[in-house]
Amino acid sequence: MADKKQQLPVPGFRKGVSKDAILKAQAALAGGRQDPLTVPADANAWVDKKGVQHQGWMETVQITAAYRSVTKGGLLDMVLVGKIRQSKTKENTGKRVYSHNLVSQEAEMSEGHAFMSDLSWGKVTTFLTVAGLMPSSGELKPTFLEKVFPAQNSPSANSPLINKIMLVSIDQADEPKIDPKTKKPVLDSDGDEVLVKRDRMEQALPPVEEDEDDGDDDEDDEDSASADDSDDASDDEDEAGDDESDEDDDEDDEEEATPAPVTKPVVRKGKK
């Protein structure tokens, strides 16, 4: 008679799962990834000094997260996450777009770090101004900045920028995919650079006057969006964990913003 297989006791659950852990798990499942935004037909197109192709346009977003983190190189990263509302390009409605603003707080810094910091502070002030949060003194004190950009995943932290609705400029770039270990472009089997489309929220723009007839509808939409996005801040903070970059390790790239989540790769032909 064959011996019965020994069965191990089935353990019970030793601990529960907190709400913060649930939100983090949901964000991990989502992966912080989405298809690239759909470029409208009237978008502006240009090529930068590095040969990277850009397309730019405007979208109305609701800020769903605002916080600060630190890069591997020690730079402070002021992060804003916007959820696109009622886009003229319907495929973009509901998608998220990121704004990473890297600054160095060292007393002495390289020319590249100084330019990068100036650019980031300039972008941040546009969001604060449009949101009506820019201090009348024109000065950004540390206590104020820590309130507007609380530390990532801080308990009960709630930036006054959250739920603000504003018009922003969007930049979509076709950038080479960089190997995180070698810091070099990834090549396909033919030796061509693999490109990824990255969407960035560049800066906030002054509001555009709308027809009075649309006022009531907009108020209803804002109330609904506020309710829907009240829990999005935690999700967006966790999703941005995959949204980090090592660009600060290369001074030639210091003026570039940290990329948004990596999207579907394409291939740049003709470059070996």
C-alpha positions in Angstrom: 0.0 0.0 0.0 1.5 3.3 -1.1 2.3 5.8 1.6 0.1 8.8 1.7 1.8 12.0 0.8 2.6 14.1 3.8 0.4 17.2 3.8 1.7 20.4 5.3 -0.6 22.4 7.5 -2.1 25.4 5.7 -1.2 28.5 7.7 -3.5 31.4 8.4 -2.8 35.0 7.5 -0.4 36.4 10.1 -1.0 40.0 9.2 -3.4 42.2 7.2 -2.6 44.7 4.5 -2.7 48.4 5.1 -4.5 50.8 2.8 -1.1 52.4 1.8 0.2 48.9 0.9 -2.9 48.2 -1.2 -2.4 51.5 -3.1 1.2 50.6 -3.7 0.3 47.2 -4.9 -2.3 48.6 -7.3 0.3 51.0 -8.6 2.8 48.2 -9.1 0.2 46.2 -11.0 -0.4 49.3 -13.3 3.3 49.6 -13.6 3.1 53.4 -14.2 3.0 52.6 -17.9 0.6 53.6 -20.6 0.6 54.0 -24.4 2.1 57.3 -25.6 -0.2 60.2 -25.9 -1.9 60.7 -29.3 -0.3 63.7 -31.1 -3.0 66.1 -32.5 -2.8 67.1 -36.1 -2.0 70.8 -35.3 1.0 70.0 -33.0 4.2 71.8 -33.4 7.2 69.8 -34.5 10.9 70.4 -34.1 14.3 68.7 -33.8 16.7 69.6 -30.9 20.5 70.0 -31.0 20.9 66.3 -30.3 18.7 65.3 -33.3 15.8 64.2 -31.1 12.4 64.8 -32.6 9.8 66.6 -30.5 6.1 67.4 -30.9 4.3 69.9 -28.7 0.7 70.9 -27.9 -1.5 71.9 -25.1 -3.8 69.9 -22.8 -6.0 70.7 -19.8 -5.0 68.7 -16.8 -6.0 68.2 -13.2 -3.0 67.8 -10.8 -3.3 64.5 -9.0 0.0 64.4 -7.3 2.8 66.8 -6.2 5.8 65.6 -4.2 9.6 65.6 -4.0 12.0 62.8 -4.2 15.8 62.4 -4.7 17.7 61.0 -7.7 20.6 58.5 -7.4 22.9 61.4 -8.0 21.5 63.4 -5.1 19.5 65.9 -7.0 16.1 67.0 -5.6 13.2 66.1 -8.0 10.0 68.1 -7.7 7.4 65.9 -9.3 4.0 66.9 -10.7 1.5 64.4 -12.1 -1.5 65.6 -14.2 -4.5 63.8 -15.5 -5.7 65.0 -18.8 -9.3 66.2 -18.9 -11.6 66.3 -21.9 -8.9 66.5 -24.5 -9.6 67.6 -28.1 -7.8 64.4 -29.0 -10.2 61.9 -27.3 -7.6 59.2 -27.0 -5.7 61.4 -24.5 -8.6 62.0 -22.1 -7.9 60.4 -18.7 -4.2 59.7 -19.4 -1.5 60.9 -17.0 1.5 63.0 -17.8 4.5 63.8 -15.6 6.7 66.8 -14.9 10.0 66.2 -13.3 12.0 69.2 -12.1 15.5 68.5 -11.0 17.5 71.0 -8.9 20.8 71.0 -7.2 21.0 72.6 -3.7 24.8 72.6 -3.6 26.5 75.9 -2.9 28.9 75.3 -5.8 27.6 73.5 -8.9 28.6 72.9 -12.5 27.3 75.0 -15.3 25.1 72.2 -16.4 23.5 71.8 -13.0 23.0 75.6 -12.7 21.2 75.7 -16.0 19.1 72.6 -15.1 18.1 74.1 -11.8 17.2 77.5 -13.3 15.0 75.7 -15.9 13.3 73.6 -13.2 12.6 76.6 -11.0 11.2 78.5 -13.9 8.8 75.6 -14.8 7.7 75.2 -11.1 6.8 78.9 -10.8 4.5 78.6 -13.8 2.5 75.9 -12.0 2.4 77.9 -8.8 1.4 81.1 -10.5 -1.4 79.6 -12.5 -2.7 77.7 -9.4 -2.7 81.0 -7.5 -0.1 79.8 -5.0 2.9 81.9 -5.9 3.8 84.0 -2.9 3.3 87.8 -3.4 6.9 88.3 -2.2 8.1 86.4 -5.2 10.3 84.3 -2.9 10.0 80.5 -2.4 10.9 79.7 1.1 11.9 76.2 2.2 8.8 75.8 4.5 6.5 76.8 1.6 8.2 74.4 -0.8 8.0 71.5 1.6 4.3 72.1 1.9 3.8 72.2 -1.8 6.2 69.3 -2.5 6.0 67.0 0.5 8.4 64.1 0.7 7.2 61.1 -1.5 4.9 58.8 0.3 4.7 61.0 3.4 1.8 60.0 5.6 -1.2 62.4 5.3 0.8 64.7 3.1 -1.5 66.7 0.8 0.0 69.4 -1.5 -2.2 72.5 -2.2 -1.5 71.8 -5.9 -3.6 68.6 -5.9 -6.9 69.0 -7.8 -5.9 72.3 -9.4 -7.0 72.4 -13.0 -4.8 74.2 -15.6 -3.7 74.4 -19.2 -0.2 73.0 -19.7 2.2 72.5 -22.6 3.0 68.9 -23.5 6.2 67.7 -25.1 6.5 64.2 -26.7 10.0 63.2 -27.7 11.3 60.2 -29.6 14.4 59.5 -27.5 16.9 56.6 -27.7 16.3 53.9 -25.1 19.3 53.9 -22.7 20.7 50.8 -21.0 20.7 51.6 -17.3 23.9 49.6 -16.8 26.0 50.8 -19.7 24.4 54.2 -20.1 24.5 53.7 -23.8 21.6 53.5 -26.4 20.0 50.1 -26.8 20.4 48.7 -30.3 18.2 46.3 -32.1 19.4 43.2 -34.1 20.2 45.4 -37.1 22.3 47.8 -35.0 19.7 50.6 -35.1 18.9 52.6 -32.0 15.6 51.7 -30.3 13.5 54.7 -29.6 10.9 55.3 -26.9 8.2 58.0 -26.9 8.3 60.0 -23.7 5.6 62.5 -22.8 6.4 65.4 -20.5 4.3 68.1 -18.9 6.5 71.2 -19.5 4.8 74.2 -17.9 1.5 75.7 -16.9 0.0 78.3 -19.2 -2.4 81.2 -18.4 -6.1 80.1 -18.6 -8.0 80.5 -21.9 -11.3 82.2 -21.6 -14.2 79.8 -22.2 -17.8 80.4 -23.1 -20.1 81.2 -20.2 -22.5 78.5 -21.3 -19.9 75.9 -20.5 -19.4 77.1 -16.9 -22.0 74.8 -15.2 -20.7 71.8 -17.1 -17.1 72.5 -16.1 -18.1 72.9 -12.4 -19.8 69.5 -12.5 -16.8 68.0 -14.2 -14.5 69.4 -11.6 -16.5 68.1 -8.7 -16.6 64.6 -10.3 -12.9 64.7 -11.1 -12.0 65.7 -7.6 -13.9 62.8 -6.2 -12.5 60.4 -8.7 -8.9 61.6 -8.1 -9.0 62.0 -4.4 -7.1 58.6 -4.1 -5.0 59.1 -7.2 -2.2 61.0 -5.4 -1.0 57.9 -3.6 -1.2 55.8 -6.8 0.7 58.4 -8.8 3.5 58.7 -6.2 4.0 55.0 -6.3 3.8 54.7 -10.1 6.5 57.3 -10.4 8.9 55.0 -8.7 9.5 53.5 -12.1 9.7 56.9 -13.6 13.3 57.8 -12.4 16.3 58.5 -14.6 20.0 58.6 -14.2 20.4 61.7 -16.5 22.0 63.6 -13.6 25.0 61.3 -13.9 25.9 62.8 -17.3 26.5 66.5 -17.3 25.8 66.7 -21.0 22.2 65.7 -20.3 21.7 67.7 -17.1 19.4 70.2 -18.7 17.0 67.5 -19.7 14.0 66.7 -17.6 13.6 63.2 -16.1 11.6 61.1 -18.6 8.0 60.1 -18.0 7.2 56.3 -18.0 8.7 54.4 -20.8 6.3 53.5 -23.5 6.2 51.3 -26.6 9.6 51.2 -28.3 10.1 52.1 -32.0 13.3 51.9 -34.0 15.3 54.7 -35.5 16.6 53.6 -38.9 19.8 54.6 -40.5 22.0 55.2 -37.4 24.6 52.7 -36.5 
